[in-house]
Amino acid sequence: MPESSQPKHEFQTTRWSAVLAAGGNDSTAKSALTRLCGAYWHPLYAFLRRSGYSIEDAEDLTQGFFAHVLEHRSLAAITREKGRFRSFLLTALKNYAGHVRERANAQKRGGGVQVLPLDTAAAEDHYRTEPADRLTPDRLFDRRWAMTVLERALARVQRDFVKKEKRELFDTLRPALLSEHPTMTYADIALRFDTTEGAIKLLVHRLRRSYRAALRSEIAETVGSLEDVDGELRHLLGALTD
């Protein structure tokens, strides 16, 4: 299970707490919000697609929504106690999409505006792999959000590891981090990389610890207080098992 503690000073510099503290009304907060939106737009796209929007309309709505959020800075009413980025984003998107639907004007959805560089082809590939028969738009949003958090945490560990070790070794050990069925035994991995089985086991232990820390750090970027991290982690793990 992920470790239950994280130094306070690390949390105080995280992006969503910085946005909340400033109410979205300074350049630092806007930069933090832009980076968060760029990291977590896939779940919004999946929500819109599952809600019945076409690929083109989902892309336009996503871009139009981000333009609305970043330009109007609609964060002043959010308090630190209420502020989880995931919840804020989905509620704000629903309100925005409903308003656009009422006007029924495709140009107002985004109309070619490119606020963020969105790779919708990749997002569509992800969307096609999602179960089509049992997930509501809200549940798919949470599932996609959870997967994004896990992917970003894994990418952090990979970047740190590859700086010091071999990319091939990380790719070989990756299933051990994700609790997937290993393709090789530790003994076989040790033989392949000319080391000992004990060294491989120790390395896997270190990588798992780093992954837990990266996961908590990634979640901390999207909640309004340190106390919210454990609850958000439980929610996201639940979204993956629904």
Order of alpha helices (4+ residues) and beta strands (2+ residues): alpha-alpha-alpha-alpha-alpha-alpha-alpha-alpha-alpha-alpha-alpha-alpha-alpha
